[in-house]
Amino acid sequence: MLSIYILTHNEEIDIAACIESALLSDDVVVVDSLSTDRTIEIAEQYRANQFPVRVVQHRFESHGRQRTWMLENIPPKHEWVYILEADERMTPALFRECLQAIESGDCVGYYVAERVMFMGQWIRRSTQYPRYQLRLLKHGRVWFSDYGHTEREECEGKTGFLKETYPHYTCSKGLSRWIEKHNRYSTDEALETLHQLQSGTVNWRNLFFGATEVDRRRALKDLSLRIPFRPFVRFIYMYFFLGGWLDGRAGFTWCVLQAFYEYLILLKAWELQQFPTESPALHKEHGATHSY
């Protein structure tokens, strides 16, 4: 068996469905970043009705720190844990494969590919499927650090890949919420962009000969930061080369939103360079925090 952590902040729309999918496990832990909506109330109802659900709150600092705090301070019932976001779902097929992977004992962590669900359908092509995230891990052997607006894993041992996927309802709260959220994310990405351009390099070996999709994708991202007209190039790449046009209206909308996101990152990176003492990103770098 394995424990399932669910990370939340103001997830009243998604939390019930997420918990329902996670109840394949006998240990579900909701780790909330001080929500101000009904997230905690809904989660507590499951605990009150004798479902195996625990609810813990902790002030959000960053994605990497939240995950590491969770792993260090909330003991799971089982040696293996799976990390879910509230807008994602566990599936019976994925759960069974997780149990099989645990029994093999070969790795300390496993990557799982997401299926991005947007405007009522799976956006397979323009999302660069399969895009893997490390979700199943052995407690005490995997930690997380910050990278841009998200996190990167640090594994003390071998990792592997699962065949089953998980659905990610990336816009379940509406386009306005998506835009507001990615406006915040773009601040972190701008900081990471400047850092990478100033001190980082492109790993050309991983770009062409990386052992895994994760290695190749990370090298490609480092390269993309150096490409002129990046928002436009990203739209052309996603819509035409990856085949986003085959995903219909939803694919076109997704590609436009991703190009818009890239433009926000560039604008905030420019703001950092031109007005460093006034930039919101600089204030965040010096200790201000935000939530999901």
Secondary structure as GFF3:
##gff-version 3
##sequence-region A 1 292
A	DSSP	beta_strand	3	8	.	.	.	ID=ss1
A	DSSP	alpha_helix	15	22	.	.	.	ID=ss2
A	DSSP	beta_strand	28	32	.	.	.	ID=ss3
A	DSSP	alpha_helix	39	48	.	.	.	ID=ss4
A	DSSP	beta_strand	53	57	.	.	.	ID=ss5
A	DSSP	alpha_helix	63	73	.	.	.	ID=ss6
A	DSSP	beta_strand	80	85	.	.	.	ID=ss7
A	DSSP	alpha_helix	92	104	.	.	.	ID=ss8
A	DSSP	beta_strand	109	118	.	.	.	ID=ss9
A	DSSP	beta_strand	121	122	.	.	.	ID=ss10
A	DSSP	beta_strand	132	138	.	.	.	ID=ss11
A	DSSP	beta_strand	142	147	.	.	.	ID=ss12
A	DSSP	beta_strand	150	155	.	.	.	ID=ss13
A	DSSP	beta_strand	159	169	.	.	.	ID=ss14
A	DSSP	alpha_helix	175	199	.	.	.	ID=ss15
A	DSSP	alpha_helix	204	209	.	.	.	ID=ss16
A	DSSP	alpha_helix	213	224	.	.	.	ID=ss17
A	DSSP	alpha_helix	230	236	.	.	.	ID=ss18
A	DSSP	pi_helix	237	241	.	.	.	ID=ss19
A	DSSP	three_ten_helix	244	247	.	.	.	ID=ss20
A	DSSP	alpha_helix	248	274	.	.	.	ID=ss21
A	DSSP	alpha_helix	280	285	.	.	.	ID=ss22
###
